[in-house]
Amino acid sequence: MERSVQGNSIIEGVIWKQLLIFFFPILIGTFFQQLYNTVDTIIVGQYVGKQALAAVGTTSTLINLLVGFFVGISSGATVIISQFFGGADWKNLSKAVHTSIALALGGGGIILVTGLLTARPALVLLGVPEEIMEDALLYLNVYYGGIIFCMVYNVGTGVLRAIGDSRMPLYVLIVCCLVNIVLDLLFVVAFRWGVLGVALATAISQGASALLVMLRLMLTHEPYRVELRRIRFDPGILRSVIRIGLPAGMQSVMYSLSNLLIQASINSFGTDAIASWAAIGKIDGFIWMVMGAFGISITTFVGQNFGAQKYARVKRSVKICLAMTLGTTIGLSVILLLFMEPLLRFFTGDAAVISLGQDFLRILAPSYFTFVFIEIFSGAIRGAGEALQPMLITTFGVCGLRILWILAAVPLNPTMQMVAMNYPVTWVTTAVVFTVYYCRMNWLERSKKAAGHIQPRA
């Protein structure tokens, strides 16, 4: 029998309207997050130089390796929380929220220690040029120093989005973006602290974001309220979180490892290639943030409607979200192709870096839409609680093929364009597999049985 939560528009309202209402705060918030990362890059590139730009850019894959693993695991808590909230199970909702905060603190501590111990060996293994090694190491160490703030913020906003609040994370990001920009200008332009200034600005702004999110969760009177004395792991909830989140964490690790291999390939072409790749990462980040916002939206929609046993609504929301994401991504890709040169000039005036960046974007931009199928279908399946299969498809389809391409295809034609070709090749392959799996493999029925939903009515 279907259940409903009074006043919960995600399980009751018009799907496309509620998707957009939920989506836009996430999108705008992600925009501000991307904006303050982009401001870092612009200020470094324009006021410090291309070597500093390359140093900051080459650290992102290492950061994503450790942070992405624990954020992936904590995504299991987001799914569990959305299902408890959709099903009005307030007791287990509270346990899941406190378990997720405990996971953020524990994961942050592990990343802090691991990151500081492995920073230099990892950069050496990546083949980072000696001329940018010290700046890259400095940025990593400062970033890891504030990593617990980053984890608390990510998990806290995951909790809020799971219960349908996508506005508060937006407000937090706006404040922290402004803090980061002001500190960038102060530390880098005024104080001339270079890479150190950018790293400190990022760490301080993340600390502010973590504080604001925790205050939001601690001051509410709703069932998801956080009480410091109750922050601990609940064994049953933790097992469910790990069951759903560990595959996502491992998928993130595989993404990061494959990206590390790509970064190492880019590093072999010199500082100009590294700088152009860093700039591209900020430019196409605006396309990824749209797909990611839709992905978060569909995971929450599926999770809450699955918890309320509204299975027909689950399927309709996926179709609508897929169409909306495809239309938006294709439009943004066209804009990127038309304006790639002026966009690259925001980051650097170096002609060689701009030329390389255009070569990369001509390969990547026409292919972004294929990743939409991966993002939406995997988010939907994970929202229903089935996490292992999306991880396996993505790991072998995207990450495995990517590594194979770098090790086998690139040596046959060792150019930067050949390195970039790995993206469209792996995206198309994985999108086809996900489409077949979503349409043919009865994932929803298995999720119903696993959740103990008896005699569901769509």
N, C-alpha and C positions, 0 to 999 in steps of 0.2 A: 504494500500500500504506500502511495506517495505521501510524504510529510512535507510540511512547509514551515518556514520560520517567519513569524509575523514581521512585516515591514522589510523583509530582505528582498530588494529589487533584483538581485542577481538570479534568484530562483523563481521570480514572479513577473518581472517586467518584460517589456518588448526587447528582444534579444539584441538587435543591432543598436538600439539606443543605449541600452545598459552597457554593452561592450564599449561604446564610444565614451560614455560617462566615466567608465572605469579606466579606459585606455588613455585618454588625453592627459590626466594628471601624471600617469606613469611616463608618457612620452615627454611631456614638458619637463618633468623631473629628470629624466634621463638626458634630455637636452642640456639642462643646466650642469649635470654631472659631466657630460661630454665637453661642455663649454669651459668648465674650469680646468679640465685636463688639456683642452686645446689652448687655453690661455697660457698654461705652463709652457707648451711647446712653442707658441708664438714668441713669448718673451725670451725664452732661451735662444731660439733661432735668430731673433732680431737683435737682442741686446748682449748676448754672450758669444754666439757663433755656431757654425755648423758642427764643430767637434763636440760641443756641449749638447747640441740637439741630438747628435748620434749617440752620445753617452746615455742620455735619458731614454731615448727610444729603444736602445738595445736591452734595457732592463725589464721591459714590460712583460716579455714572455716568462722570465724567471718569477716575477711577482705573480703572474697569473697561474703558474704551476702550483704554488703553495696555497695561495688564497682561493683559487678556483676549486681545489679539492675540498676544502672545508665548507665553502659556500655551497658546493654541490651537495655535500652531506646534509647541510642544514636545510636545503630545499625539500628534503623529506619531511621536515617539521612543518614547512609551509603547506604541503599537501595534506598532512594529517590534520593540521589546524583548520584548513578550509573544509574538510569533510566533517569534523566535529561541529564546526560552526553551522554548516548547512543542515546537519542533523539535530541541532539544538542540544548537543551533549556537553553541557557546560562544565561538568566535573572533569572530564577528560580533556576538554579544551584548556582549562587552567593548567593541568599537568603538562600538556604539550607545550604551552607557552613558556613555562618555567624551565622545562627541559631544553628548549631551544636556546634560551639565554645562557644556561649553563654550558651548552655546546659552543656558543660563541666565545665565552671566556676561556674555556679549555682549549679550543682550537686556536684562538689568538695567541695563547701562551706557547703552544707547540710551534706555531709558525715563527714567533719571535726568536726562539732559541735555534730552531733549524735554519732559519734564514741567515742569521748572523754567522753561524758556523760554516755555512756552505757558500756564502756570497762570492768570495774570491775564486775558489776552485770552480764554481759554476761558470763564472765569467771567462775564466781561462779555457774551460772546456768548450765554451761557445766560440772561441777564437776571436774574442773582442780585441781590436787593435790596441797596441800598447799606448798609443797617443790619447786614447779616451778611457783607458782602464781605470785610473784613479777617480775620475769624475763619476763613472758608472758605479764603482764600488761605494763611493760616498753617498750617492743617491739611494742605493739599495739599503745601506745600513740605517740611514735616517728613516726611510720608509718602513722598514721592519720594526724600528723603534716605536712607531705609532700603530702597529698592525692590530692591536686589540681593539682600538677605536673603530677601525675599519670593519672588523668582524661584528662588533656589537651593532653598528649601524646597519650592515647588510642583513643580519638576522632580524633585527628589530623592525626594519621596513618590510621584511618578508612576512612577519607576523601581522602587521597592519594590513598588508595587501590581501593576505589570506582571509581576513574577516571582512574584506570589501572596502577598506579605507585606503584609497590611493591618493588622497589629497594631502594628508599630513606629510608623507615622504616628499611630496613636491615642495611644500613650504620649507621643510628642513633643507632641501637641496638648494633652494633659492638663497636662503640665508648663508649657507656654507660656500656657495659659489661666489657670493659677494665678498665674504671673508677671505677666500683664497685669492681673488683678484687683487684686493687691496694689499694683502701680504706679499703677493708676487711683486707688485710695483714697489712696495716698501723695501723688501729684502734684496731684490735683484736690481731694479733700476736705481733706487736711492742709495742703498747700502752697498751695492755691487758685490753681493755674496755669491753670485753665480749659481751653480748647480745646488750648492748647499741651501741657498735661499729658496729655490723652487721646492726642494724636498721638505724644508721646514714649513713652508706655507701649506703644502699638501697635508702634512701630518697634523698641524694645528687645526685646519678646517675639518679634517675627519674627526678629531676630538670633539669639536663643537657639534657635529652632526650626531655623533653617538650620544652626547649629553641630551640633546633635544629629543631624540627618539625615545630614550629611556624615561625622560620626564613625561612624555605623552603616554607611555604604557603604565607608568606608576601612578599617575594622577587620575586615570579614568576609574569609573565605578562599574564598568562592564565586566563580564565574566573573564575576559582576557587580561585583567589587571595584573601587573607584575608587582610582587612583594619581595623585597630583597631577601628576607629570611626564608622564603620558600624556593629560592633558586637552587635546584638540585636535579639530578637525573632520576627520572622515574623509569625503572627497569623495563616495564612493558612498553611504555611510550618510546623509550630509547631504541628498543628492538625494532619497532615499526618504523621509526625515523631512519635507522640504519638500513633496513630492508629497502626502503624507497630511495633514500639519499645516497647510499654508498655507490650504487651504479652511476648516479649523476656525478658524484665526486670522481669516480674512476674515469668517466667519460671526459670530464674536465682535464684530468691529468693527461689523458691520451691526446686531447687537443693541444695542451701546452707542450707536450713532448714533441709532437709533430711540428708545432710552431717554432720550437727551439731549433729543430733541424732546419726548418726554413730560414730562421734568423741566422743560423750558422752559415747557410749557403749565401745569404745576402751579405753577411760580413766578409766573405771571401772576395767580394767585388769592390771593397774599399769604403771609405768614409762617405763619398757622394751617394752610393747606393744605400747605405745605412740611413743617411739623413732623409733621402727621398721616401724610403719605406716607412720611416717614423712619421713623416708628414701625411702619407697616404692613410696610415692607421688612424689618424685624427679625422681626416676628411671622410673616409667611408664609415667611420664610426657613427655618423649621423644616419646612415642607412641601417646599420646594425641596431641602432637604438630603436628604430621604428619596428623592425621585426621582433626585437627582444621585448618591447612593450606589448605587442600583440601576443607574443608567446606567454608572457606572464599573465595577461588577461585571460587567455583561453585555459591555462592551467587552473586559475582560480575559479572560473566559470564551471569547468568540468568538475572540479573538486567539490564545490558547494552543491551543484545539482546532482552529482553522484551521491553525496551524503544525504540529500533529500529524496533520493530514489526517483529523480525525474530524468529518465534515460532518453526519452525522445527529445527533450530539451538539450541534453548533452550533444546529441548528434546534430541538431539544428545549429547550435552555437558554433560548432566546429566548421560547418559549411560556410556560415556567414563570416566568421573570422578569417577563413582562408581567402575568400573573395576580397575582403577589405584589405588584407595584407598584400595580396598580389597587386592590386591596383595602385596602392601607395608606393610599393617598392619599385615597380616599373616606372612610375612617374619620376621618382627621385633619381633613378639610374639615368634617365634621359637628361635631367638637369645637370647631373654630375659630368656626363660626357660633353655637354655643351659648354660648361664653365670650368673645366678642370684646370686650365692654365691660371686664370686669376685666383682660383682657390689655392693652388699651390704657392702662389706668390704671397699669400698671407703668412706663410711659414718661413720662406727664404727668398732672397733675391738672386741666389746662385743659379746661373743658367743651366749648368750641368745637372744639378739636383732637380730642377723643374722639368727638364727634358726626360730624365729617367722616370720621374713620377708620372708623366703623361703616358709613357710606354706601358707602365704597369696598369694604369687605369683603363686604357683601351682594351685590355684583356679582361679585367675584373668586372667593370661596370655592366656589360651586357649579360652577365651571368648571375647577378645577385638574386634575381627573381626565383631561380631554381632552389635557393636555400629556404624560401618561404615554406615549401612542402615539408622540409625537415623540421623547421621551427614549430609550425602549428601542429602537425601530426604527433610529433614527439611530446610536445607540451600537453596535448589532449590525453594521450595514452598515459602519461605520467600522472596527470591530475586524477585519473581513475584509480591510481595506486599500482599500476604495472610499470615498473621502472627498469627491470633487467633487459627486456627485449629492445626498448629504444636505445639503451646503452650499447648493446651488442651491435645493432645495426649501424649506429653512428661510429662506434669504435672501428669496425672493419671497413665500413663504407667510406667514411671521411678520413679518419686518422690513419688507418692501415694503408689505404690506397695512396694517401698523401706521402707517407714514409716510403712506400714502394716507388712512387714517382721520383722523389728526390734521389733515392739511391740507385735506381735503374735507368730512368728516362733522362734525367738531367745530365749525367755523364756523357750521354751520346751527343748532346748539344748543349754544352755548358754556358748558357746565357741567362741573364736575369729574366728575360721573357719566358724562357722555358721553366724557370723556377715558378713564375707566376701562374703558368698554365695548370699547375696542380689543382688550383682552386676550382675552375669550371669543370674539370674532369671529375673530381671527387664529388662535387655538389650534385651534378646531374645524376651520377650513378646512385648516390644515396637517396636522392629525391624519388627516383623510380622505385627503389626497394621499399621506402616508407609508404608510398602511395599504395602499393600492392598489399603491404602488411595491414595498413589501416582498413582497407576495403574488404580484405579476404580472411583475416586471421582470427576473427571472433574475440578480440581483446576485451571488449566490454563485458561479454558473458563470463569470461574468466575472472574479471575484476569483481563482478557481482558475487560469484561464488566465494572468492577469497575474502570479501568483506562480510560474508554471512547475510547478504540481503536475500530474504526468502520471498518467493512468489512476487517478484517485482512487476509493476504495471507501468508501461511507458506511456 
